[in-house]
Amino acid sequence: MSLSTRAQAVSLSVTLALDARAKALVDAGRDVINMSVGEPDFPAPASVQDAACRKVRSGDVRYTPAAGSRALRKAIADHVGRVRNVEYAPEQVCVCHSTKHALSGAVLALVDPGDEVLLLLPAWVSYVEIVRIAGGVPVDVPSRADCGPDFAAIERAITPRTKCVLLNSPSNPTGYVWTSDEVRRLAELCERRGLWLLSDEIYQRLVYEGEPFASPVSVSPGVRARTVVLDGASKSYAMTGYRIGFAAGPREVISGIERLHSHLVGAPNAVSQEAYLAALTGAEPPEVASMAAQFDARRRVLVDALRELGLNTPWPRGAFYAFPDVRAYLDERGTRGFCEDLLEQHNLALVPGTAFGVDTHVRLSYALSLDKIRGAMARLAAFLEKHPRREQALARAAAKL
């Protein structure tokens, strides 16, 4: 027996594979600091936990409609409209098992075999595979040195076969937050060229300084008519294991996602829907602001430490990742070899940039305590200090000063 061509072509998520290796080392007795997975180390807000428990104890945990309960769709529509200063109806929302699930539904609903989807590098690990599973062609578009958008490169990448552009702001893996001018420029480009815009906004509540989050749906009704917003509960509410998210957009697209999901996966988890409803209605859970403040403090400690080690690190205004440049320390194995050596020799798990289409940087998640972050930086310092390319790296850094 052999697998389908589709299944054989899909690679395992690098972040999940590294997380599994780190956990295997922990099980073997190793003291591993794991900075490879973007999962908040906080519990979900108390109101969320209480709502989930009430739903389970009610005994009324049954299938909902494939697009989610009417109450949650309305709450999401109100939330999307309030945050982005636009109006959405419940029929413009499809509740999904996660934001990743919402993205896969949107891609399957819009992309035909051979259609091209522009991925703005560095791009989250699953984007490439989701596009390929749909039969689309992922097209890598390089960004500026500061990880911001290179509009000349985006324009050059557009061909008659281009169907969509995938935007992720704040960004995983860089933490870059697009300015409102940059969002407007991309949105107007998509409208002018007749392209769909898939806007992954899962980190939109985690912007720590400077200009606030901007969504393309706020640009104009014309842009909103060709944009699908993808968001969820995992990051802002620390609800990763609840697996609940949504797609919001034009009714015909949302209807298409609903039809696909009705056959592929059925209704979203009823308990998680009730928990998410509690998060979105009533007063904002106080834990949300507290989490963001702690992420901000961790961000500053981590980036300062990376720069003190001589690693050029773009300043992340959002999400909970840092993306330092380690090219001076790379051998022929690239960032994967760098991360493998670091994990095996110093028990520190990071994600190689090759997973995001950029084999010069590595990703560190600061979704862990300050003590662990400081411990991780001590391990990274020890690794770099003994690295065979250390002198070359120091000379290269000095030449840039």
C-alpha positions as CSV (number, residue, x, y, z in Angstrom):
1,M,0.0,0.0,0.0
2,S,1.1,3.6,-0.7
3,L,-0.1,6.9,0.5
4,S,-1.7,9.4,-1.8
5,T,0.5,11.8,-3.7
6,R,-1.1,14.6,-1.6
7,A,-0.2,13.0,1.7
8,Q,3.3,12.1,0.6
9,A,4.0,15.7,-0.4
10,V,3.1,17.2,2.9
11,S,5.9,17.7,5.5
12,L,5.5,17.6,9.2
13,S,5.4,21.0,10.9
14,V,9.0,21.8,11.9
15,T,7.8,23.6,15.1
16,L,5.8,20.6,16.2
17,A,8.6,18.2,15.3
18,L,11.1,20.3,17.3
19,D,8.7,20.5,20.2
20,A,8.3,16.7,20.2
21,R,12.1,16.3,20.2
22,A,12.5,18.7,23.1
23,K,9.8,16.9,25.1
24,A,11.4,13.5,24.3
25,L,14.7,14.9,25.8
26,V,12.8,16.1,28.9
27,D,11.3,12.6,29.2
28,A,14.8,11.2,29.1
29,G,15.8,13.4,32.0
30,R,17.3,16.4,30.2
31,D,16.7,19.9,31.5
32,V,15.4,21.5,28.3
33,I,14.3,25.1,27.8
34,N,11.8,25.0,25.0
35,M,11.4,28.3,23.0
36,S,10.2,26.5,19.9
37,V,6.4,26.6,20.2
38,G,4.3,29.8,20.3
39,E,2.0,28.8,23.1
40,P,1.2,31.2,26.0
41,D,2.3,29.8,29.3
42,F,-0.8,31.3,31.1
43,P,-4.1,29.6,31.8
44,A,-7.2,30.8,30.0
45,P,-9.1,33.5,31.8
46,A,-11.2,32.4,34.7
47,S,-14.5,33.4,32.9
48,V,-13.5,31.2,30.0
49,Q,-12.8,28.2,32.2
50,D,-16.0,28.7,34.1
51,A,-18.1,28.9,30.9
52,A,-16.5,25.7,29.6
53,C,-17.2,23.9,32.9
54,R,-20.8,25.1,33.0
55,K,-21.4,23.8,29.4
56,V,-20.0,20.4,30.2
57,R,-22.1,20.1,33.4
58,S,-25.2,21.2,31.7
59,G,-25.4,17.9,29.8
60,D,-26.4,19.8,26.7
61,V,-23.2,19.4,24.6
62,R,-24.4,18.6,21.1
63,Y,-23.7,19.4,17.5
64,T,-24.0,23.0,16.6
65,P,-24.4,24.2,13.0
66,A,-21.3,23.6,10.8
67,A,-20.5,27.4,10.9
68,G,-20.9,27.6,14.7
69,S,-23.7,28.6,17.0
70,R,-25.7,31.7,16.1
71,A,-24.8,33.3,19.4
72,L,-21.0,33.0,18.9
73,R,-21.2,34.1,15.2
74,K,-23.0,37.2,16.3
75,A,-20.5,37.8,19.1
76,I,-17.6,37.4,16.7
77,A,-19.3,39.7,14.1
78,D,-19.7,42.3,16.8
79,H,-16.1,41.9,18.0
80,V,-14.6,42.1,14.5
81,G,-16.6,45.2,13.7
82,R,-15.8,46.9,17.0
83,V,-12.0,46.2,16.7
84,R,-11.7,47.1,13.0
85,N,-14.4,49.8,12.8
86,V,-16.5,48.0,10.3
87,E,-19.8,46.2,10.3
88,Y,-20.2,42.4,9.9
89,A,-23.3,40.2,10.1
90,P,-23.3,36.8,11.7
91,E,-23.7,35.3,8.2
92,Q,-20.3,36.7,7.4
93,V,-18.6,34.6,10.1
94,C,-17.7,30.9,10.1
95,V,-16.6,29.5,13.4
96,C,-13.7,27.0,12.9
97,H,-11.7,24.5,15.0
98,S,-8.8,27.0,15.0
99,T,-7.3,29.9,13.0
100,K,-5.3,27.3,11.1
101,H,-8.5,25.5,10.3
102,A,-10.1,28.8,9.2
103,L,-7.1,29.5,6.9
104,S,-7.2,26.1,5.4
105,G,-11.0,26.5,4.7
106,A,-10.4,29.9,3.1
107,V,-7.6,28.6,0.9
108,L,-9.7,25.6,-0.2
109,A,-12.7,27.9,-0.9
110,L,-10.7,30.3,-3.0
111,V,-7.7,28.6,-4.6
112,D,-8.0,26.3,-7.6
113,P,-5.1,24.0,-8.8
114,G,-2.4,26.1,-10.4
115,D,-3.5,29.4,-8.7
116,E,-0.6,31.3,-7.2
117,V,-0.6,32.6,-3.6
118,L,2.0,35.2,-2.5
119,L,3.7,34.4,0.8
120,L,5.5,37.4,2.3
121,L,8.7,36.0,3.8
122,P,9.5,35.0,6.5
123,A,6.1,33.2,6.6
124,W,4.6,30.9,9.2
125,V,5.4,27.3,8.6
126,S,2.0,26.0,7.6
127,Y,1.2,28.5,4.9
128,V,3.2,26.7,2.3
129,E,1.7,23.3,3.0
130,I,-1.9,24.6,3.2
131,V,-1.6,26.2,-0.2
132,R,0.0,23.1,-1.7
133,I,-2.7,20.8,-0.3
134,A,-5.3,23.0,-2.1
135,G,-3.4,22.5,-5.3
136,G,-2.1,26.1,-5.3
137,V,1.4,27.3,-6.0
138,P,3.1,29.2,-3.1
139,V,5.2,32.1,-4.3
140,D,7.8,33.4,-1.9
141,V,8.3,37.2,-1.7
142,P,11.3,38.5,0.2
143,S,10.9,41.3,2.7
144,R,13.1,44.2,3.8
145,A,16.0,43.7,6.1
146,D,13.8,44.9,9.0
147,C,11.2,42.3,8.0
148,G,8.8,44.9,6.7
149,P,7.1,44.6,3.3
150,D,9.1,45.1,0.1
151,F,6.4,46.5,-2.3
152,A,8.6,46.4,-5.3
153,A,9.2,42.7,-4.7
154,I,5.4,42.1,-4.2
155,E,4.6,43.9,-7.5
156,R,7.2,41.8,-9.4
157,A,5.8,38.6,-7.9
158,I,2.3,39.2,-9.3
159,T,1.5,37.2,-12.5
160,P,-1.8,36.5,-14.4
161,R,-2.1,33.3,-12.2
162,T,-1.9,35.1,-8.9
163,K,-5.1,34.6,-6.9
164,C,-4.3,35.7,-3.3
165,V,-1.9,37.5,-1.0
166,L,-1.4,36.2,2.5
167,L,-0.8,38.9,5.1
168,N,0.2,38.2,8.7
169,S,0.4,41.2,11.1
170,P,1.7,41.0,13.8
171,S,4.0,38.5,12.2
172,N,5.0,35.0,13.2
173,P,8.0,34.6,13.2
174,T,9.3,38.2,13.3
175,G,6.9,40.1,15.5
176,Y,6.8,42.8,12.8
177,V,3.6,44.9,12.9
178,W,2.6,46.5,9.6
179,T,1.9,50.2,9.7
180,S,-1.5,51.5,8.6
181,D,0.1,53.0,5.5
182,E,1.7,49.7,4.6
183,V,-1.6,47.8,5.1
184,R,-3.4,50.4,3.0
185,R,-0.8,50.1,0.3
186,L,-1.1,46.3,0.1
187,A,-4.9,46.4,0.3
188,E,-5.2,48.9,-2.6
189,L,-2.7,46.9,-4.6
190,C,-4.9,43.8,-4.2
191,E,-8.0,45.8,-5.1
192,R,-6.3,47.3,-8.2
193,R,-5.0,43.9,-9.4
194,G,-8.1,41.9,-8.5
195,L,-6.5,39.7,-5.8
196,W,-8.0,38.2,-2.7
197,L,-6.3,39.2,0.6
198,L,-6.2,36.6,3.4
199,S,-5.4,38.5,6.6
200,D,-4.1,36.3,9.4
201,E,-4.8,38.5,12.5
202,I,-4.4,36.0,15.3
203,Y,-1.9,38.3,17.1
204,Q,-3.9,41.5,16.6
205,R,-4.3,42.1,20.4
206,L,-0.6,41.7,21.1
207,V,0.9,45.0,19.9
208,Y,3.0,46.6,22.6
209,E,4.1,50.0,21.3
210,G,3.9,52.5,18.5
211,E,1.1,52.6,16.0
212,P,-1.8,50.3,16.8
213,F,-2.9,47.2,14.9
214,A,-4.4,47.9,11.4
215,S,-6.6,45.6,9.4
216,P,-7.1,45.8,5.6
217,V,-10.9,45.5,6.1
218,S,-10.8,49.0,7.6
219,V,-9.3,50.5,4.4
220,S,-12.5,50.7,2.3
221,P,-15.6,48.7,1.4
222,G,-14.0,47.6,-1.8
223,V,-11.0,46.1,0.0
224,R,-13.3,44.5,2.6
225,A,-15.2,42.8,-0.3
226,R,-12.1,40.9,-1.2
227,T,-10.6,40.2,2.2
228,V,-11.0,37.3,4.5
229,V,-10.1,37.9,8.2
230,L,-8.6,34.9,10.1
231,D,-8.5,35.1,13.9
232,G,-9.1,33.1,17.0
233,A,-8.8,32.6,20.7
234,S,-5.4,30.8,21.1
235,K,-3.0,33.6,21.5
236,S,-4.8,36.5,23.1
237,Y,-6.9,34.4,25.5
238,A,-4.3,31.6,26.0
239,M,-6.9,29.1,24.7
240,T,-4.6,27.0,22.6
241,G,-6.0,23.6,23.6
242,Y,-9.5,24.8,23.2
243,R,-9.0,24.9,19.4
244,I,-11.4,27.6,18.3
245,G,-11.1,30.4,15.7
246,F,-13.0,31.9,12.8
247,A,-13.0,33.3,9.3
248,A,-14.9,36.5,8.6
249,G,-15.5,37.9,5.1
250,P,-17.9,38.2,2.1
251,R,-20.9,35.9,2.5
252,E,-20.2,33.8,-0.6
253,V,-16.7,32.9,0.7
254,I,-18.0,32.2,4.2
255,S,-20.7,30.0,2.8
256,G,-18.1,28.1,0.8
257,I,-16.0,27.5,3.9
258,E,-19.1,26.3,5.8
259,R,-20.0,23.8,3.0
260,L,-16.4,22.4,2.9
261,H,-16.2,22.1,6.7
262,S,-19.7,20.5,6.9
263,H,-18.2,17.5,5.1
264,L,-14.6,17.6,6.2
265,V,-14.8,18.2,9.9
266,G,-18.4,19.0,10.9
267,A,-19.4,21.4,13.7
268,P,-16.7,23.1,15.9
269,N,-16.4,21.9,19.5
270,A,-19.5,23.0,21.4
271,V,-17.7,23.5,24.7
272,S,-15.0,25.6,23.2
273,Q,-17.6,27.7,21.4
274,E,-19.3,28.5,24.8
275,A,-15.9,29.3,26.3
276,Y,-15.0,31.7,23.4
277,L,-18.5,33.3,23.7
278,A,-17.7,34.1,27.3
279,A,-14.4,35.7,26.3
280,L,-16.0,37.9,23.7
281,T,-19.2,39.1,25.6
282,G,-19.4,41.2,28.7
283,A,-16.4,42.8,30.3
284,E,-12.9,42.1,28.9
285,P,-11.3,39.4,31.0
286,P,-8.6,41.2,33.1
287,E,-6.1,38.5,32.4
288,V,-5.8,39.6,28.8
289,A,-4.2,42.9,29.6
290,S,-2.0,41.3,32.3
291,M,-0.7,38.7,29.8
292,A,0.1,41.4,27.2
293,A,2.0,43.4,29.8
294,Q,4.1,40.4,30.8
295,F,4.8,39.5,27.2
296,D,6.0,43.1,26.7
297,A,8.4,42.9,29.6
298,R,9.8,39.5,28.4
299,R,10.2,41.0,24.9
300,R,12.4,43.7,26.1
301,V,14.6,41.4,28.2
302,L,15.0,38.9,25.4
303,V,15.8,41.3,22.5
304,D,18.3,43.2,24.7
305,A,20.0,40.0,25.6
306,L,20.2,38.8,21.9
307,R,21.7,42.1,20.9
308,E,24.2,42.0,23.7
309,L,25.3,38.7,22.2
310,G,26.0,40.4,19.0
311,L,23.0,39.0,17.1
312,N,21.2,41.5,14.9
313,T,17.6,41.2,15.9
314,P,14.8,43.2,14.3
315,W,12.7,44.9,17.0
316,P,9.4,43.1,17.4
317,R,6.4,45.4,18.1
318,G,3.9,42.5,18.4
319,A,3.2,38.8,18.8
320,F,5.7,36.9,21.1
321,Y,8.7,36.1,18.9
322,A,12.2,37.4,18.3
323,F,14.0,36.6,15.0
324,P,17.7,37.1,15.4
325,D,20.2,36.8,12.5
326,V,22.6,34.0,13.1
327,R,24.1,33.6,9.6
328,A,27.7,34.3,10.9
329,Y,27.4,31.0,12.9
330,L,26.0,28.8,10.1
331,D,27.8,25.9,8.4
332,E,26.6,24.0,5.3
333,R,23.6,22.6,7.3
334,G,22.2,26.1,7.7
335,T,19.8,27.1,10.6
336,R,18.6,23.6,11.0
337,G,22.1,22.4,12.0
338,F,22.5,25.4,14.3
339,C,19.3,24.6,16.1
340,E,20.1,20.9,16.3
341,D,23.5,21.5,17.8
342,L,22.0,24.0,20.3
343,L,19.4,21.6,21.5
344,E,21.7,18.6,21.7
345,Q,24.6,20.4,23.3
346,H,22.9,23.0,25.5
347,N,19.3,21.8,25.9
348,L,17.8,24.9,24.3
349,A,15.1,24.5,21.6
350,L,14.7,27.2,18.9
351,V,13.1,27.0,15.5
352,P,15.4,27.3,12.4
353,G,14.6,30.1,10.0
354,T,14.4,27.6,7.1
355,A,11.0,26.6,8.4
356,F,9.8,30.1,7.6
357,G,11.6,30.4,4.2
358,V,14.6,32.4,5.5
359,D,17.7,30.3,6.3
360,T,19.6,33.1,8.0
361,H,17.6,33.7,11.2
362,V,16.2,31.6,14.1
363,R,12.9,32.1,16.0
364,L,12.6,32.3,19.7
365,S,9.3,32.4,21.5
366,Y,9.1,34.5,24.6
367,A,5.9,32.8,25.8
368,L,7.7,31.6,28.9
369,S,8.8,33.1,32.2
370,L,11.5,35.7,32.6
371,D,13.6,33.2,34.6
372,K,13.5,30.7,31.8
373,I,14.3,33.5,29.2
374,R,17.4,34.5,31.2
375,G,18.4,30.9,31.5
376,A,17.9,30.4,27.8
377,M,20.1,33.4,27.0
378,A,22.9,32.0,29.3
379,R,22.8,28.7,27.4
380,L,22.8,30.5,24.0
381,A,25.8,32.6,25.2
382,A,27.7,29.5,26.2
383,F,26.9,27.9,22.9
384,L,28.1,30.9,20.9
385,E,31.2,31.4,23.0
386,K,32.4,27.9,22.1
387,H,31.2,28.0,18.5
388,P,33.9,27.3,15.9
389,R,32.8,30.3,14.0
390,R,32.9,32.6,17.0
391,E,35.9,34.7,16.1
392,Q,34.7,35.1,12.5
393,A,31.2,36.2,13.8
394,L,32.7,38.8,16.2
395,A,34.9,40.2,13.4
396,R,31.9,40.5,11.1
397,A,29.8,42.2,13.8
398,A,32.6,44.7,14.6
399,A,32.9,45.5,10.9
400,K,29.3,46.6,10.8
401,L,29.7,49.0,13.8
